[in-house]
Amino acid sequence: MFGFKLNPVATKTGGTSKVSGRPIYLDMQATTPMDPRVLDRMLPFLTEQYGNPHSRTHAYGWEAEGAVDEARQHVADLIGANEKDIVFTSGATESNNMIIKGIAKFHQSKRKHIITTQTEHKCVLDSCRYLQSQGFEVTYLPVLPNGLVSLSELRAALRPDTSLVSIMAVNNEIGVIQPLKEISETLKSWAKENGVPKPYFHTDAAQAVGKIPINVDEMGIDVMSISAHKIYGPKGIGAAYVRRRPRVRLEPLIHGGGQERGLRSGTVPAPLVVGLGEACRIAKREMAADHARVSELSQRLIDGITKNVAEIVRNGDPKGYPGCVNLSFAYVEGESLLMALKDIALSSGSACTSASLEPSYVLRALGAAEDMAHSSLRFGIGRFTTEAEIDLVVERITQVVTRLREMSPLWEMVQEGIDISKIEWSQH
Ligand SMILES: Cc1ncc(COP(=O)(O)O)c(C=O)c1O
Protein backbone atom coordinates (compact mmCIF):
# COMPACT_ATOMS: atom_id res chain seq x y z
CA MET A 1 0.00 0.00 0.00
CA PHE A 2 1.41 3.36 -1.03
CA GLY A 3 0.39 6.80 0.14
CA PHE A 4 -0.63 8.21 3.48
CA LYS A 5 -3.68 8.11 5.62
CA LEU A 6 -5.52 11.29 6.41
CA ASN A 7 -4.82 12.62 9.87
CA PRO A 8 -6.95 10.51 12.26
CA VAL A 9 -8.55 13.63 13.75
CA ALA A 10 -9.37 14.81 10.28
CA THR A 11 -10.72 11.48 9.02
CA LYS A 12 -13.11 11.24 11.95
CA THR A 13 -14.90 14.27 10.57
CA GLY A 14 -13.86 13.60 6.97
CA GLY A 15 -11.82 16.78 6.67
CA THR A 16 -8.21 17.44 5.80
CA SER A 17 -7.59 20.96 6.88
CA LYS A 18 -7.90 20.99 10.67
CA VAL A 19 -4.67 19.10 11.09
CA SER A 20 -2.67 19.68 14.28
CA GLY A 21 -3.80 23.22 14.90
CA ARG A 22 -3.37 24.46 11.34
CA PRO A 23 -5.99 26.85 9.93
CA ILE A 24 -9.17 25.50 8.42
CA TYR A 25 -8.59 25.39 4.69
CA LEU A 26 -11.30 27.18 2.71
CA ASP A 27 -9.29 28.26 -0.32
CA MET A 28 -10.15 25.51 -2.81
CA GLN A 29 -10.00 27.85 -5.83
CA ALA A 30 -6.32 28.53 -5.10
CA THR A 31 -5.59 24.84 -4.89
CA THR A 32 -7.04 21.62 -3.51
CA PRO A 33 -5.39 19.04 -1.27
CA MET A 34 -4.30 16.00 -3.21
CA ASP A 35 -6.66 13.08 -2.85
CA PRO A 36 -4.72 10.23 -1.15
CA ARG A 37 -6.03 7.87 -3.86
CA VAL A 38 -4.27 10.02 -6.44
CA LEU A 39 -0.97 9.80 -4.58
CA ASP A 40 -1.36 6.01 -4.29
CA ARG A 41 -1.64 5.78 -8.08
CA MET A 42 1.34 8.08 -8.63
CA LEU A 43 3.88 6.60 -6.24
CA PRO A 44 4.98 3.55 -8.28
CA PHE A 45 5.83 5.89 -11.16
CA LEU A 46 8.05 7.94 -8.86
CA THR A 47 9.87 4.88 -7.58
CA GLU A 48 10.26 1.60 -9.48
CA GLN A 49 8.36 2.42 -12.69
CA TYR A 50 10.49 5.43 -13.52
CA GLY A 51 10.88 4.89 -17.27
CA ASN A 52 10.67 7.65 -19.83
CA PRO A 53 7.33 7.20 -21.62
CA HIS A 54 9.06 8.04 -24.90
CA SER A 55 11.62 5.23 -24.59
CA ARG A 56 10.45 2.74 -27.19
CA THR A 57 13.14 0.11 -26.74
CA HIS A 58 12.46 -1.44 -23.33
CA ALA A 59 9.88 -2.33 -20.72
CA TYR A 60 10.56 0.70 -18.52
CA GLY A 61 9.46 2.97 -21.35
CA TRP A 62 6.51 0.79 -22.33
CA GLU A 63 5.04 0.63 -18.84
CA ALA A 64 5.31 4.41 -18.41
CA GLU A 65 3.81 4.93 -21.87
CA GLY A 66 0.95 2.58 -21.02
CA ALA A 67 0.21 4.56 -17.86
CA VAL A 68 0.30 7.86 -19.77
CA ASP A 69 -2.11 6.44 -22.38
CA GLU A 70 -4.48 5.29 -19.67
CA ALA A 71 -4.35 8.71 -17.97
CA ARG A 72 -5.00 10.44 -21.29
CA GLN A 73 -8.12 8.31 -21.67
CA HIS A 74 -9.35 9.29 -18.20
CA VAL A 75 -8.91 13.00 -18.96
CA ALA A 76 -10.73 12.59 -22.28
CA ASP A 77 -13.57 10.58 -20.69
CA LEU A 78 -14.22 13.32 -18.14
CA ILE A 79 -14.85 15.92 -20.85
CA GLY A 80 -16.39 13.72 -23.57
CA ALA A 81 -13.35 14.04 -25.84
CA ASN A 82 -11.25 11.74 -27.97
CA GLU A 83 -8.04 10.86 -26.12
CA LYS A 84 -5.96 11.94 -29.13
CA ASP A 85 -7.16 15.52 -28.56
CA ILE A 86 -5.53 15.78 -25.11
CA VAL A 87 -2.14 17.53 -24.87
CA PHE A 88 -0.36 17.43 -21.50
CA THR A 89 1.05 20.72 -20.22
CA SER A 90 2.33 22.04 -16.88
CA GLY A 91 -1.07 23.47 -15.93
CA ALA A 92 -3.80 25.84 -16.99
CA THR A 93 -1.46 28.83 -17.23
CA GLU A 94 0.60 27.06 -19.85
CA SER A 95 -2.47 25.71 -21.66
CA ASN A 96 -3.98 29.19 -21.82
CA ASN A 97 -0.73 30.69 -23.12
CA MET A 98 -0.25 27.90 -25.63
CA ILE A 99 -3.79 28.12 -26.96
CA ILE A 100 -4.23 31.89 -27.07
CA LYS A 101 -0.81 32.80 -28.43
CA GLY A 102 -0.59 29.67 -30.59
CA ILE A 103 -3.91 30.24 -32.36
CA ALA A 104 -3.30 33.97 -32.74
CA LYS A 105 0.12 33.40 -34.28
CA PHE A 106 -1.01 30.68 -36.65
CA HIS A 107 -3.78 32.86 -38.07
CA GLN A 108 -2.04 36.22 -37.92
CA SER A 109 -1.76 36.78 -41.66
CA LYS A 110 -5.54 36.94 -42.11
CA ARG A 111 -7.16 37.20 -38.67
CA LYS A 112 -5.71 39.45 -36.00
CA HIS A 113 -8.64 39.94 -33.65
CA ILE A 114 -9.39 38.12 -30.39
CA ILE A 115 -12.31 38.42 -27.99
CA THR A 116 -12.15 37.69 -24.29
CA THR A 117 -13.79 39.06 -21.13
CA GLN A 118 -12.69 41.47 -18.42
CA THR A 119 -13.08 38.84 -15.71
CA GLU A 120 -10.69 36.17 -17.04
CA HIS A 121 -7.78 34.83 -15.04
CA LYS A 122 -4.60 36.93 -15.24
CA CYS A 123 -2.88 34.37 -17.45
CA VAL A 124 -5.54 34.84 -20.13
CA LEU A 125 -5.58 38.63 -19.80
CA ASP A 126 -1.80 38.87 -19.86
CA SER A 127 -1.50 36.54 -22.86
CA CYS A 128 -3.93 38.86 -24.66
CA ARG A 129 -2.00 41.95 -23.57
CA TYR A 130 1.19 40.39 -24.88
CA LEU A 131 -0.51 39.78 -28.22
CA GLN A 132 -1.63 43.42 -28.32
CA SER A 133 2.02 44.41 -27.97
CA GLN A 134 2.65 42.24 -31.03
CA GLY A 135 0.08 44.06 -33.16
CA PHE A 136 -3.05 41.97 -32.45
CA GLU A 137 -6.37 43.56 -31.52
CA VAL A 138 -8.23 42.35 -28.45
CA THR A 139 -11.77 43.11 -27.30
CA TYR A 140 -12.26 42.71 -23.53
CA LEU A 141 -15.99 42.21 -23.14
CA PRO A 142 -17.59 43.70 -20.03
CA VAL A 143 -19.84 41.45 -17.97
CA LEU A 144 -23.31 41.97 -16.56
CA PRO A 145 -23.68 42.82 -12.83
CA ASN A 146 -24.08 39.09 -12.10
CA GLY A 147 -20.81 38.30 -13.89
CA LEU A 148 -22.28 36.67 -16.99
CA VAL A 149 -21.33 37.72 -20.51
CA SER A 150 -24.03 39.21 -22.65
CA LEU A 151 -24.49 37.11 -25.79
CA SER A 152 -25.69 40.14 -27.73
CA GLU A 153 -22.55 42.06 -26.78
CA LEU A 154 -20.47 39.08 -27.82
CA ARG A 155 -22.27 38.92 -31.17
CA ALA A 156 -21.75 42.64 -31.70
CA ALA A 157 -18.01 42.32 -31.00
CA LEU A 158 -17.45 39.54 -33.57
CA ARG A 159 -15.57 40.50 -36.72
CA PRO A 160 -14.64 38.62 -39.88
CA ASP A 161 -11.01 38.71 -38.68
CA THR A 162 -11.77 37.27 -35.22
CA SER A 163 -9.70 34.10 -34.86
CA LEU A 164 -10.48 33.24 -31.25
CA VAL A 165 -13.07 33.80 -28.55
CA SER A 166 -11.76 32.92 -25.08
CA ILE A 167 -14.34 32.88 -22.28
CA MET A 168 -13.76 31.02 -19.02
CA ALA A 169 -16.13 28.30 -17.82
CA VAL A 170 -16.22 28.99 -14.05
CA ASN A 171 -14.78 32.19 -12.60
CA ASN A 172 -12.12 31.64 -9.94
CA GLU A 173 -13.22 34.57 -7.77
CA ILE A 174 -16.99 34.51 -7.92
CA GLY A 175 -17.86 31.03 -9.22
CA VAL A 176 -19.99 32.36 -12.09
CA ILE A 177 -20.67 29.72 -14.74
CA GLN A 178 -20.67 31.12 -18.27
CA PRO A 179 -23.21 29.73 -20.78
CA LEU A 180 -20.68 27.79 -22.86
CA LYS A 181 -23.15 26.10 -25.19
CA GLU A 182 -24.97 29.34 -25.93
CA ILE A 183 -21.66 31.07 -26.59
CA SER A 184 -20.56 28.42 -29.11
CA GLU A 185 -23.98 28.55 -30.78
CA THR A 186 -23.70 32.31 -31.05
CA LEU A 187 -20.34 31.91 -32.81
CA LYS A 188 -21.74 29.28 -35.17
CA SER A 189 -24.85 31.21 -36.14
CA TRP A 190 -22.94 34.48 -36.55
CA ALA A 191 -20.36 32.81 -38.82
CA LYS A 192 -23.08 31.19 -40.91
CA GLU A 193 -25.03 34.43 -41.31
CA ASN A 194 -21.91 36.29 -42.34
CA GLY A 195 -20.41 33.56 -44.51
CA VAL A 196 -17.08 33.67 -42.67
CA PRO A 197 -15.11 30.99 -40.78
CA LYS A 198 -16.27 30.46 -37.21
CA PRO A 199 -13.74 31.76 -34.68
CA TYR A 200 -12.35 29.03 -32.45
CA PHE A 201 -14.01 28.83 -29.05
CA HIS A 202 -11.61 28.43 -26.13
CA THR A 203 -12.63 28.09 -22.52
CA ASP A 204 -10.36 28.23 -19.50
CA ALA A 205 -11.99 25.43 -17.53
CA ALA A 206 -9.43 25.24 -14.69
CA GLN A 207 -12.22 25.79 -12.14
CA ALA A 208 -14.88 23.82 -14.00
CA VAL A 209 -13.54 20.46 -15.15
CA GLY A 210 -14.28 17.81 -12.55
CA LYS A 211 -16.66 20.13 -10.68
CA ILE A 212 -19.50 20.59 -13.16
CA PRO A 213 -20.32 18.47 -16.24
CA ILE A 214 -18.33 19.58 -19.26
CA ASN A 215 -18.76 17.94 -22.66
CA VAL A 216 -16.70 19.45 -25.44
CA ASP A 217 -18.93 18.14 -28.24
CA GLU A 218 -22.24 19.10 -26.68
CA MET A 219 -20.89 22.52 -25.71
CA GLY A 220 -19.12 23.19 -29.01
CA ILE A 221 -15.75 23.81 -27.34
CA ASP A 222 -12.74 23.76 -29.71
CA VAL A 223 -9.94 24.29 -27.20
CA MET A 224 -9.92 24.08 -23.41
CA SER A 225 -7.52 24.44 -20.47
CA ILE A 226 -7.41 22.02 -17.55
CA SER A 227 -5.43 22.04 -14.29
CA ALA A 228 -4.85 19.01 -12.02
CA HIS A 229 -4.31 20.83 -8.74
CA LYS A 230 -7.81 22.29 -8.75
CA ILE A 231 -9.30 18.78 -8.76
CA TYR A 232 -7.33 17.03 -6.00
CA GLY A 233 -4.47 16.14 -8.33
CA PRO A 234 -0.80 17.15 -8.22
CA LYS A 235 0.56 20.62 -8.93
CA GLY A 236 2.56 21.26 -12.07
CA ILE A 237 0.43 19.29 -14.50
CA GLY A 238 -2.55 20.11 -16.66
CA ALA A 239 -3.85 19.60 -20.14
CA ALA A 240 -5.04 21.38 -23.21
CA TYR A 241 -7.93 19.95 -25.15
CA VAL A 242 -7.18 20.71 -28.80
CA ARG A 243 -9.86 19.47 -31.19
CA ARG A 244 -8.61 17.57 -34.24
CA ARG A 245 -11.90 17.26 -36.12
CA PRO A 246 -12.44 19.89 -37.37
CA ARG A 247 -8.83 20.65 -36.73
CA VAL A 248 -7.73 23.57 -34.58
CA ARG A 249 -4.53 24.99 -36.02
CA LEU A 250 -2.05 26.57 -33.64
CA GLU A 251 1.63 27.30 -33.54
CA PRO A 252 3.52 25.55 -30.72
CA LEU A 253 5.27 27.70 -28.14
CA ILE A 254 7.76 25.03 -27.04
CA HIS A 255 9.93 23.32 -29.63
CA GLY A 256 12.03 20.20 -29.23
CA GLY A 257 11.39 16.47 -29.38
CA GLY A 258 7.96 16.85 -30.97
CA GLN A 259 6.02 15.15 -28.16
CA GLU A 260 2.28 15.71 -27.78
CA ARG A 261 1.47 15.99 -31.51
CA GLY A 262 4.37 18.43 -31.82
CA LEU A 263 2.36 20.98 -29.83
CA ARG A 264 4.30 20.65 -26.59
CA SER A 265 7.80 19.24 -26.74
CA GLY A 266 9.43 17.87 -23.60
CA THR A 267 9.37 14.55 -21.75
CA VAL A 268 5.86 13.88 -20.53
CA PRO A 269 6.11 13.61 -16.71
CA ALA A 270 4.50 10.19 -16.26
CA PRO A 271 3.93 10.35 -12.45
CA LEU A 272 2.19 13.72 -12.69
CA VAL A 273 0.16 12.65 -15.70
CA VAL A 274 -0.91 9.49 -13.87
CA GLY A 275 -2.01 11.76 -11.00
CA LEU A 276 -4.04 13.98 -13.33
CA GLY A 277 -5.61 10.89 -14.90
CA GLU A 278 -6.58 9.43 -11.54
CA ALA A 279 -7.97 12.78 -10.36
CA CYS A 280 -10.12 12.87 -13.52
CA ARG A 281 -11.23 9.24 -13.13
CA ILE A 282 -12.34 9.90 -9.55
CA ALA A 283 -13.97 13.21 -10.50
CA LYS A 284 -16.06 11.54 -13.21
CA ARG A 285 -17.29 8.90 -10.78
CA GLU A 286 -17.83 11.21 -7.80
CA MET A 287 -18.74 14.55 -9.37
CA ALA A 288 -22.46 14.31 -8.65
CA ALA A 289 -21.90 13.30 -5.02
CA ASP A 290 -19.19 15.94 -4.52
CA HIS A 291 -21.42 18.59 -6.02
CA ALA A 292 -24.34 17.66 -3.78
CA ARG A 293 -22.15 17.76 -0.64
CA VAL A 294 -20.45 20.99 -1.62
CA SER A 295 -23.88 22.57 -2.33
CA GLU A 296 -25.15 21.58 1.11
CA LEU A 297 -22.07 22.95 2.85
CA SER A 298 -22.24 26.11 0.78
CA GLN A 299 -25.86 26.69 1.79
CA ARG A 300 -25.00 25.97 5.41
CA LEU A 301 -22.25 28.60 5.27
CA ILE A 302 -24.42 31.23 3.59
CA ASP A 303 -27.41 30.58 5.87
CA GLY A 304 -25.22 30.60 8.98
CA ILE A 305 -23.49 33.85 8.12
CA THR A 306 -26.57 35.69 6.90
CA LYS A 307 -28.52 34.64 10.00
CA ASN A 308 -25.92 36.27 12.24
CA VAL A 309 -24.50 39.14 10.22
CA ALA A 310 -26.38 41.94 8.42
CA GLU A 311 -25.34 43.97 5.38
CA ILE A 312 -23.67 41.24 3.34
CA VAL A 313 -23.67 41.05 -0.43
CA ARG A 314 -23.06 37.82 -2.35
CA ASN A 315 -21.00 38.66 -5.41
CA GLY A 316 -21.79 36.99 -8.72
CA ASP A 317 -24.69 34.99 -10.03
CA PRO A 318 -26.20 32.89 -7.20
CA LYS A 319 -26.62 29.99 -9.65
CA GLY A 320 -22.84 29.74 -10.01
CA TYR A 321 -20.59 26.96 -8.75
CA PRO A 322 -21.58 26.49 -5.08
CA GLY A 323 -18.03 25.70 -3.92
CA CYS A 324 -17.06 29.32 -4.52
CA VAL A 325 -18.88 31.77 -2.26
CA ASN A 326 -17.78 35.38 -2.53
CA LEU A 327 -19.24 37.70 0.10
CA SER A 328 -18.72 41.40 0.72
CA PHE A 329 -19.12 42.59 4.30
CA ALA A 330 -20.12 46.24 4.33
CA TYR A 331 -18.35 48.55 6.80
CA VAL A 332 -15.46 46.13 7.29
CA GLU A 333 -12.10 46.36 5.59
CA GLY A 334 -11.18 43.12 3.81
CA GLU A 335 -7.55 43.05 4.90
CA SER A 336 -8.45 43.60 8.58
CA LEU A 337 -10.98 40.83 8.20
CA LEU A 338 -8.37 38.45 6.80
CA MET A 339 -5.84 39.42 9.49
CA ALA A 340 -8.38 38.74 12.22
CA LEU A 341 -9.25 35.39 10.67
CA LYS A 342 -5.79 33.86 10.84
CA ASP A 343 -7.28 30.52 11.84
CA ILE A 344 -9.06 30.22 8.50
CA ALA A 345 -7.16 30.00 5.21
CA LEU A 346 -9.22 32.24 2.94
CA SER A 347 -8.61 34.58 0.09
CA SER A 348 -9.77 38.07 -0.70
CA GLY A 349 -10.02 38.08 -4.45
CA SER A 350 -7.86 35.69 -6.43
CA ALA A 351 -4.83 34.08 -4.79
CA CYS A 352 -2.70 35.18 -7.70
CA THR A 353 -3.48 38.85 -7.09
CA SER A 354 -3.76 38.85 -3.32
CA ALA A 355 -0.20 40.19 -3.03
CA SER A 356 -1.56 43.53 -4.17
CA LEU A 357 -3.99 45.66 -2.23
CA GLU A 358 -5.86 46.69 -5.36
CA PRO A 359 -9.52 45.80 -5.08
CA SER A 360 -10.32 42.80 -7.22
CA TYR A 361 -10.67 43.65 -10.93
CA VAL A 362 -13.30 40.92 -11.21
CA LEU A 363 -15.55 42.53 -8.61
CA ARG A 364 -14.98 45.92 -10.16
CA ALA A 365 -16.03 44.52 -13.54
CA LEU A 366 -19.37 43.56 -11.93
CA GLY A 367 -19.79 47.19 -10.97
CA ALA A 368 -19.24 46.57 -7.25
CA ALA A 369 -18.60 49.72 -5.24
CA GLU A 370 -14.92 50.16 -4.38
CA ASP A 371 -15.49 49.66 -0.64
CA MET A 372 -17.55 46.51 -1.21
CA ALA A 373 -14.87 45.13 -3.52
CA HIS A 374 -12.34 45.83 -0.76
CA SER A 375 -14.38 44.02 1.88
CA SER A 376 -14.85 40.74 0.05
CA LEU A 377 -13.85 37.26 1.10
CA ARG A 378 -13.85 34.14 -1.06
CA PHE A 379 -14.85 30.91 0.66
CA GLY A 380 -13.71 27.86 -1.30
CA ILE A 381 -15.41 24.63 -0.29
CA GLY A 382 -14.30 21.23 -1.52
CA ARG A 383 -14.46 17.45 -1.36
CA PHE A 384 -12.83 17.23 2.07
CA THR A 385 -14.52 20.19 3.78
CA THR A 386 -16.65 19.14 6.76
CA GLU A 387 -19.81 20.46 8.41
CA ALA A 388 -17.82 21.02 11.60
CA GLU A 389 -15.39 23.24 9.72
CA ILE A 390 -18.21 25.26 8.16
CA ASP A 391 -19.86 25.74 11.57
CA LEU A 392 -16.59 26.95 13.04
CA VAL A 393 -16.11 29.37 10.16
CA VAL A 394 -19.62 30.76 10.64
CA GLU A 395 -18.89 31.27 14.32
CA ARG A 396 -15.55 32.99 13.68
CA ILE A 397 -16.90 35.22 10.89
CA THR A 398 -19.76 36.29 13.13
CA GLN A 399 -17.39 37.16 15.99
CA VAL A 400 -14.86 38.98 13.86
CA VAL A 401 -17.28 40.99 11.70
CA THR A 402 -19.25 42.01 14.78
CA ARG A 403 -16.08 43.11 16.58
CA LEU A 404 -14.67 45.03 13.61
CA ARG A 405 -17.97 46.78 13.03
CA GLU A 406 -18.14 47.79 16.69
CA MET A 407 -14.88 49.65 16.07
CA SER A 408 -16.09 51.27 12.85
CA PRO A 409 -17.37 54.87 13.05
CA LEU A 410 -19.24 54.33 9.78
CA TRP A 411 -21.09 51.35 11.19
CA GLU A 412 -22.03 53.40 14.26
CA MET A 413 -23.48 56.12 12.03
CA VAL A 414 -25.44 53.54 10.06
CA GLN A 415 -26.82 52.13 13.31
CA GLU A 416 -27.94 55.64 14.26
CA GLY A 417 -29.90 55.82 11.02
CA ILE A 418 -27.60 58.26 9.21
CA ASP A 419 -27.56 57.76 5.44
CA ILE A 420 -23.81 57.91 4.91
CA SER A 421 -24.15 58.02 1.13
CA LYS A 422 -25.52 61.56 1.56
CA ILE A 423 -22.62 62.80 3.67
CA GLU A 424 -20.26 65.28 2.04
CA TRP A 425 -16.82 64.39 3.35
CA SER A 426 -14.35 67.23 3.59
CA GLN A 427 -10.74 66.73 2.56
CA HIS A 428 -7.92 67.83 4.86
C1 LIG B 1 -9.50 30.15 -13.89
C2 LIG B 1 -8.05 29.81 -13.74
N1 LIG B 1 -7.28 29.73 -14.82
C3 LIG B 1 -5.99 29.41 -14.75
C4 LIG B 1 -5.38 29.16 -13.54
C5 LIG B 1 -3.93 28.77 -13.50
O1 LIG B 1 -3.82 27.39 -13.30
P1 LIG B 1 -2.42 26.67 -13.03
O2 LIG B 1 -2.10 26.91 -11.61
O3 LIG B 1 -2.70 25.23 -13.34
O4 LIG B 1 -1.43 27.26 -13.97
C6 LIG B 1 -6.15 29.23 -12.37
C7 LIG B 1 -5.52 29.02 -11.05
O5 LIG B 1 -5.33 29.92 -10.26
C8 LIG B 1 -7.51 29.55 -12.48
O6 LIG B 1 -8.28 29.64 -11.40
The ligand as an SDF file (V2000), in Angstrom:
LIG
                    3D

 16 16  0  0  0  0  0  0  0  0999 V2000
   -9.4960   30.1510  -13.8920 C   0  0  0  0  0  0  0  0  0  0  0  0
   -8.0530   29.8070  -13.7420 C   0  0  0  0  0  0  0  0  0  0  0  0
   -7.2760   29.7310  -14.8240 N   0  0  0  0  0  0  0  0  0  0  0  0
   -5.9870   29.4090  -14.7490 C   0  0  0  0  0  0  0  0  0  0  0  0
   -5.3790   29.1600  -13.5450 C   0  0  0  0  0  0  0  0  0  0  0  0
   -3.9290   28.7730  -13.5000 C   0  0  0  0  0  0  0  0  0  0  0  0
   -3.8170   27.3860  -13.2970 O   0  0  0  0  0  0  0  0  0  0  0  0
   -2.4220   26.6720  -13.0340 P   0  0  0  0  0  0  0  0  0  0  0  0
   -2.1000   26.9070  -11.6120 O   0  0  0  0  0  0  0  0  0  0  0  0
   -2.7000   25.2250  -13.3420 O   0  0  0  0  0  0  0  0  0  0  0  0
   -1.4300   27.2560  -13.9660 O   0  0  0  0  0  0  0  0  0  0  0  0
   -6.1500   29.2270  -12.3690 C   0  0  0  0  0  0  0  0  0  0  0  0
   -5.5200   29.0210  -11.0500 C   0  0  0  0  0  0  0  0  0  0  0  0
   -5.3320   29.9240  -10.2650 O   0  0  0  0  0  0  0  0  0  0  0  0
   -7.5130   29.5530  -12.4780 C   0  0  0  0  0  0  0  0  0  0  0  0
   -8.2760   29.6360  -11.3980 O   0  0  0  0  0  0  0  0  0  0  0  0
  1  2  1  0
  2  3  1  0
  2 15  2  0
  3  4  2  0
  4  5  1  0
  5  6  1  0
  5 12  2  0
  6  7  1  0
  7  8  1  0
  8  9  2  0
  8 10  1  0
  8 11  1  0
 12 13  1  0
 12 15  1  0
 13 14  2  0
 15 16  1  0
M  END
$$$$
